[in-house]
């Protein structure tokens, strides 16, 4: 499986989140505590939005994140209000650049931790469900990218929660047709550059870990001496596969079968379940 994080809020240097915390994503690439694998060294990716661009920049490579000097160089010079970062542990598809997350289509970014069980048996049927106008944009061979293009086919740009629910329903139906009892395991992050959605769901109701950060104003009251909490806006939020440190009160588990949206104003959390596509 994999580890990932999504950040939205005050523009900051990527290294502030990727490298500086005690259990940063770079540390997790070697010493994950909650993933299926302790080491996540089958590639990495970062994607971010700049101040004057509608589409995100994406940098991906096949080496381990912990030893990549280009990633460290980028993280120390790029400042962004919304970015994704992902470290990969392959579930069977090749270690190649086009299989590294996040995936991009226009202004949209997508990343995933989990798997479609029996994907090698389901792949053809799922591929045939992708809009022909989108199919040629698929560059890799992962179940994660297939899920992204199925969601785009099923209305992601108009209704992200509904499209992801229809995608999950299609994957489960196809899996059951092929005799797969529990077809889907996913924590997914997706964004259009303005809002950020995160989903936690699995067919077996035993999803991979996912956490969101406590509201900044609450953290300020709990930890008034931490200067960095006074440098970020009240709307700053992190969503992570596992906590970046052990600051008391900082992290909250996303409930099973739930999705949340980080957006200007009040963030929201709702129940999530697949629906028929």
N, C-alpha and C positions, 0 to 999 in steps of 0.2 A: 504494500500500500504506500501511501505518500503522506507528506505533511504540507500544509499551506497556511498562508495568512492573507487577509484583506484589510487594508487601512483606508479610512475615509475621515477627513477632517482638516485641521490646520496644515498647510504645506510644510513638509519636513524633509530632511535628507533621508534617503532610503536606508542608509547605514544606521540611523537612529533606532530603527525597528529590526533590521536584518542582522546586525552585528552586536549592538551594545547591550541588550538585555542579558541577564544571567543565563537564561535558557532560550536564547535567540533561535531563529530558524536555522542559522548556520550551525549552532550547537546541536540542534535537533537532527541535522543531517548525519551526525555521527552518533548521537546519544538520545534518540527519541525514547520517551518513557511510555507513551500510550499507543503507539502504532503497532501494527503486526510485526514489522521489522524494526530493529534498533537502528540500523544504518539505512539511510536513504541516499544512495550514491549513483543512481542511474540517470543523472541529468537534472537540470534545474531550469527555471525561467523566472523572469520578472517582467511585468507589464505596467506601464504608468501613463497617466494623462498629464500633459503639459498645460501651461496657462493659456496658450493660444492655439491649441489643437483640439479638434473634435474626436480624432481617432487616437488610440493609444500607441505608444512605442512598445515593442516586445523584443526582448533579448533572451535567447534560449541556447543551451549547449548541453552536450552529452556527458561532460565530466562531472565529478562531484563538486558540490557548491563550496565545500570547506577549503578547497585548494585553488579556486579559480580567482586569479588576480584581476582579470577583467571585470568580474562581478564586483569585487571590492573597490575597484577604481570607479565604476559607474555609481555604486551606492554612496560613495563619498562625495559625489559632485552633482547628483540629480536630486532635485527637490520637487515633490509632487503632493497634491491634496488627495489623490486616490490612486492606490497601486495594489497590485497582486504580486505575490511571490510563492513559488511552489518548488518543492524538492521531491524527486520521483524515486519510487521503488517499483520497478516494473512488475506487472502481474502476468507477464508472458509475451507481450509484444516487444519488438526489437528496441534496443537502446539506440535511438537515432534522434536527430534534432527535431524532426517533424512530429515526433511523439512526445516531446516535452511540452508542458503546460507553462503559461496559460495559452489558450487558443483565442484567435482574434478573427472577427468578421465585421468589417466596417468599424463602427464605433463600439462594438460589443466585445467583451472579454469573458472567458469562461475557464474555470479550473475545477478539478474533481479529485476526490480521494474515494477509493472503493473499486468496484468492479461489476461488470455484467457477467454472472456465472455462465459458463458454457458459451462464451462469446464466439468462439470459433465455429460453433454450430448455428448460432443465431445471426451471424454477421451478414449473410446474404439477404435474408428476409428484412433485416433492419435497414440495410443499404438501399433496398428497393423502395423503402418508405420515405427516403429523403427526396425532397423536391429536386427534379432533374436540373433545374436552374442553379441549384446550390451544390450538387454532387461534385462537380469538377473542382470546387474549392477545398475539398477534403484532401489534405496533404499527407497525413500519416495513416497509421493502422490501428490506433487504439480505440477501445470502447468509449473512452472519455470524449474524444473528438466526435465520434458517431453520435453520442448523446447530445452534444452541442448542436449538430446539424439537424438532428431530429427535432430538437426544441425550436430551432429557427424555422423549420418546415411547419411546425404546429403552432406558430404565432408568437414566438418569443418577443419580437419587436413591438407587438401591440399589448400583450398580456403575459409578462414573464411568469408569474405563479401558475397561471392556467396552462401555459405551454409546457412548463416543466412537469406539471401533474399529468398532462396528456402524454408526454414523452415517457414518464415512468409507467403509465398504464400500458402503453404500447410495448415497452420492454418486458413487462411482466406477462402480458398476454402471449407475446412471442415465445418467451421462455417456457411458459406452461405448455404451449403447443409442441415444444421440443422435449418435454419431460423434465424440465429444470424446476425443482420445487421452490427454490428461493432465488429468483433471477437477479435481483438488484440490490446493490449495496452502494450508498452514495452520501457523501457530504459535498455539496456543490456551491460555488460562488459564481455569480454572474453580475455584470454591471454594464450600463450604457454610458458611464462617465459622469452621470448625475446622481443616480441611485444605485444601491448595492443590495442584492438579494442573496441570502444564504439559506440552504436547505439541508436538513438532516433526516434521512429516511433509509430504511432497508426492508426488504420483503420479509425478513426473519424477525424484524422489530428488535434487532441488536446492532444498531448503527455504530459506525466509527465515531470517535470523540469529536466534539465541536464546542467551542466556548465563545462568548462575547464579553467585551469589557464593560465594567460598571460605568454608569454615567459619570462624567468628569467632575461635576459639582459635588457628587457624593464622595468621590475619592478625595477631593480637596478637603472636605470636612473630616474624613477619616485620617488623612495624612497631610496636615497643613504645612509641614516643613519640607515637603518635596517640591523643589522649585519648578521642575519641568511641568507639573500639573497646572502651574499658573501661566505657562507659555503656550498652551493649546486651548482651542475653543471648547465651549460646552458641547458642541456637536461632534467632537472627535470620537471615533469608535474603531475598535479592532475586533475582527473575528478570526479565530485561530483554531487549528487542529488540536493544539495543546497549549496550555498557558506558557507565557514567555518568562515567567518568574513566579515567585511566591509571595508577592505583595498582598497582605491580607485584604480581603474584600474586593479585589480587583477583577476576579473572573467568575463567570456564571456559566453553567452547563446549558447548552441548548437542549430543550427536551426532545425526546424521541418523537418522530413524526411531526416536525415543526419547520416553518420557515419564518425568516425575519427580513425586514427591509430597513436599511439605513438610508435616510433621506433628509432633506432640509425640513426643519421642524421636528415633530415627534416621530421617533422610530416606532415600528410596529412588529408584532409577532403573532402568527396565526398557525392553526393546525394545518398539516399537510397530509394529503393522501392522493394516490394515483387516481386518475379518472380515465374512462374509455376515450381513446383517441378517435 
